[in-house]
């Protein structure tokens, strides 16, 4: 079973396929490396593709120290995968929690990123929603511990941003719920408390994001309401960012509409590799 070790001694499970320019996929809270299987199969035809499980998600290690989980750790784990596998500057693609880690990689370790793709990012970032998001995260963590993973997954996995997935692909959605139910309850609780509930709002990072020079693609489903305003914010402040809103999609466009998602991602990384992704002109004063 392939693993690599982070600087703080946590073993991360990973899978890879293909050869060529490196592309790394970073999963959401309710997913794992298998969330990117469709993209691994598609892009491995021309790229070296890697997907891994975050700490807290077996077969990666589940550290018991709550301080082992944070937004900074999550970003540094992305860096650990890139360095540990000798990938060099990498196209990094993340969804939701993984999109936060992807953006923070660009802020903390920009030399490791060839491009950044942030999908379904921003839940809880709007200042008016942040307190509620943190309270909900803490309550959900307690439920994982008290009720068990399977019981909570049946409810958590059916939130309003998931309805489009269930409608568009019932078979895939059932598989998503089954995988979520099999996650570690303790790992999920620690991740929810250490990463999700404590991460800074994107709006708090405006100054740093305005200085981000890595080519960036922001993707949101038009039925993923909590991601729409933050995604537009990123488009406005990140000087290298483009925004794609995918119709009829919720929180996981890569799963709900993989054909269009893959085409858009391929167009983006191809332009980056060709040196054709430029900073857009500044808007008129």
C-alpha positions in Angstrom: 0.0 0.0 0.0 1.8 3.2 -1.1 2.2 5.9 1.5 4.4 8.9 2.2 5.2 10.6 5.4 4.6 14.2 6.2 7.0 16.4 8.1 5.1 15.9 11.3 5.1 12.1 10.9 1.7 11.3 9.4 1.4 8.6 6.7 -0.7 9.6 3.8 -2.1 6.9 1.4 -1.9 7.8 -2.3 -2.6 6.4 -5.8 -1.0 7.4 -9.1 -1.5 6.7 -12.8 -0.1 7.9 -16.1 3.0 10.0 -17.0 3.7 13.5 -18.1 3.1 16.8 -16.4 1.9 16.2 -12.8 -1.7 16.7 -11.7 -2.7 16.2 -8.1 -6.3 15.8 -6.9 -7.4 16.9 -3.3 -10.7 15.6 -2.0 -13.6 17.2 -0.2 -14.6 16.5 3.4 -17.3 14.0 2.5 -15.1 12.3 -0.1 -11.7 10.6 -0.4 -9.2 9.8 -3.2 -12.0 7.8 -4.9 -13.9 11.0 -5.5 -11.5 11.7 -8.3 -11.4 8.3 -10.0 -13.1 9.6 -13.1 -10.5 12.3 -13.5 -7.7 9.9 -12.7 -8.8 7.7 -15.5 -9.3 10.5 -18.0 -6.2 12.6 -17.3 -3.8 9.7 -16.8 -3.8 9.4 -20.6 -1.5 12.4 -20.8 -0.6 13.5 -17.3 1.0 11.9 -14.2 -2.0 11.9 -11.9 -2.0 11.5 -8.1 -4.9 11.3 -5.6 -4.4 10.9 -1.9 -6.4 10.6 1.3 -6.1 13.4 3.7 -5.0 12.7 7.3 -8.0 11.4 9.2 -9.1 9.3 6.2 -8.0 5.7 6.3 -5.9 4.1 4.9 -4.1 7.4 5.7 -3.2 7.7 9.3 -5.7 9.1 11.8 -3.7 11.2 14.3 -5.4 11.4 17.7 -3.9 14.8 18.6 -6.5 17.5 17.8 -3.6 19.9 17.0 -2.5 17.7 14.1 -5.5 19.1 12.2 -5.6 22.6 10.8 -5.9 24.5 7.5 -2.2 25.1 7.5 -1.5 21.4 8.0 -3.9 20.5 5.2 -2.0 22.8 2.8 1.3 21.5 4.0 0.1 18.0 3.4 -0.5 18.9 -0.3 3.1 20.2 -0.4 4.3 17.0 1.3 2.7 14.9 -1.4 4.3 17.0 -4.2 7.7 16.9 -2.6 7.5 13.3 -1.4 6.8 12.1 -4.9 9.2 14.5 -6.6 6.4 16.0 -8.8 7.8 19.5 -9.1 5.4 22.3 -10.0 2.0 20.6 -10.2 -1.5 21.3 -11.5 -3.4 21.0 -8.2 -7.1 20.4 -8.3 -9.2 20.5 -5.1 -12.9 20.3 -4.2 -14.4 22.1 -1.2 -12.2 21.3 1.8 -9.6 20.2 -0.8 -10.1 23.5 -2.7 -9.3 25.5 0.5 -6.1 23.4 0.8 -5.4 24.0 -2.8 -5.7 27.8 -2.5 -3.7 27.8 0.7 -1.0 25.8 -1.1 -0.8 28.6 -3.6 -0.4 31.1 -0.7 2.0 29.1 1.4 4.0 27.2 -1.3 3.5 29.0 -4.6 6.6 27.5 -6.2 5.1 24.0 -6.0 2.0 25.0 -8.0 1.8 25.0 -11.8 -1.9 25.9 -11.5 -4.7 25.9 -9.0 -8.3 24.7 -9.6 -10.7 25.3 -6.8 -14.0 23.6 -7.1 -17.0 24.2 -4.8 -15.0 26.5 -2.5 -16.2 29.0 0.1 -18.8 27.3 2.3 -19.0 29.3 5.5 -16.7 32.1 4.3 -19.2 34.9 4.0 -18.9 37.0 7.1 -22.7 36.7 7.8 -22.5 32.9 7.7 -19.2 32.2 9.4 -20.5 31.9 13.0 -23.3 29.6 12.0 -20.9 27.5 9.9 -18.5 27.1 12.9 -21.4 26.1 15.2 -22.7 23.6 12.7 -19.2 22.1 12.2 -18.8 21.6 16.0 -22.3 20.1 16.3 -21.6 17.7 13.4 -18.3 16.6 14.9 -20.1 15.7 18.1 -22.6 13.7 16.2 -19.9 11.7 14.4 -18.6 10.7 17.8 -21.9 10.1 19.5 -24.0 8.5 16.7 -21.4 6.9 14.5 -20.4 7.5 10.9 -23.1 5.6 9.1 -26.0 7.3 10.9 -24.6 10.8 10.4 -23.6 10.2 6.8 -27.1 9.4 5.8 -28.1 12.9 6.8 -25.0 14.9 6.2 -24.6 13.5 2.7 -28.1 14.6 1.7 -27.7 18.3 2.2 -29.2 20.8 -0.2 -26.0 21.2 -2.2 -26.1 17.4 -3.0 -29.6 17.2 -4.4 -28.4 17.8 -8.0 -26.0 14.9 -7.7 -28.8 12.6 -6.5 -31.1 13.8 -9.3 -28.5 13.6 -12.1 -26.7 10.4 -11.1 -28.6 8.2 -8.5 -26.2 5.3 -8.8 -23.2 7.5 -8.3 -24.8 9.3 -5.4 -25.6 6.0 -3.7 -21.9 5.1 -4.1 -20.9 8.4 -2.6 -23.2 7.9 0.5 -21.8 4.3 0.9 -18.2 5.5 0.9 -19.0 8.4 3.3 -20.5 6.0 5.7 -17.3 4.0 5.7 -15.1 6.9 6.8 -13.5 7.1 10.3 -15.9 8.8 12.7 -13.0 10.0 14.8 -11.0 11.2 11.8 -14.0 13.0 10.5 -14.7 14.6 13.8 -11.1 15.8 14.2 -11.1 17.1 10.7 -14.3 18.9 11.2 -13.1 20.6 14.4 -9.5 21.3 13.4 -9.8 22.1 9.7 -13.3 23.0 8.8 -14.5 25.0 11.9 -11.2 26.9 12.3 -10.3 27.8 8.8 -10.1 31.5 8.0 -12.7 33.0 5.8 -11.6 33.6 2.2 -12.7 37.2 2.7 -10.1 37.6 5.5 -7.4 36.6 3.0 -8.1 39.3 0.4 -4.7 41.0 0.6 -2.9 37.7 0.2 -5.2 36.5 -2.6 -4.7 39.7 -4.5 -1.0 38.9 -4.6 -1.5 35.3 -5.8 0.2 34.9 -9.1 -0.4 31.2 -9.8 -2.9 30.6 -12.7 -6.2 29.8 -11.1 -9.5 28.3 -12.2 -12.5 28.6 -9.9 -15.4 26.2 -10.5 -18.9 26.3 -8.9 -22.1 24.5 -9.6 -25.0 26.9 -10.0 -27.0 24.9 -7.4 -24.2 25.1 -4.9 -25.5 28.3 -3.3 -22.9 28.6 -0.5 -20.1 28.6 -3.0 -21.4 31.2 -5.5 -20.6 34.4 -3.7 -17.2 33.3 -2.5 -16.3 32.0 -6.0 -17.2 35.4 -7.5 -15.1 37.0 -4.8 -12.2 34.9 -5.8 -12.7 35.8 -9.5 -12.6 39.5 -8.5 -9.6 39.5 -6.3 -7.2 36.8 -7.6 -5.5 38.5 -10.6 -5.0 35.2 -12.4 -8.4 33.7 -11.8 -11.2 32.7 -14.2 -14.6 31.6 -13.0 -16.6 28.7 -14.5 -20.2 28.2 -13.2 -21.6 24.8 -14.3 -25.3 24.6 -14.9 -27.4 22.0 -13.1 -24.6 21.1 -10.7 -24.3 21.2 -7.0 -21.2 20.8 -4.8 -19.3 18.2 -6.8 -19.3 19.2 -10.5 -16.5 16.7 -11.3 -18.9 13.9 -10.3 -22.2 15.3 -11.5 -21.1 16.5 -14.9 -17.7 14.9 -15.5 -17.7 15.3 -19.3 -18.0 19.1 -19.2 -15.8 19.4 -16.1 -13.0 17.4 -17.7 -13.1 19.4 -20.9 -12.9 22.7 -19.0 -10.0 21.5 -16.8 -8.1 20.2 -19.8 -8.5 23.5 -21.6 -7.3 25.3 -18.5 -4.2 23.2 -17.9 -3.3 23.1 -21.6 -3.3 26.8 -21.8 -1.2 27.1 -18.7 1.3 24.6 -20.0 1.5 26.5 -23.3 2.2 29.7 -21.5 -1.1 31.1 -22.7 -2.8 31.9 -19.3 -2.3 35.6 -18.7 -3.4 38.0 -16.1 -6.6 39.6 -17.4 -6.7 43.3 -18.0 -7.5 45.4 -14.9 -11.1 46.6 -14.9 -11.7 50.2 -15.7 -11.6 52.6 -12.8 
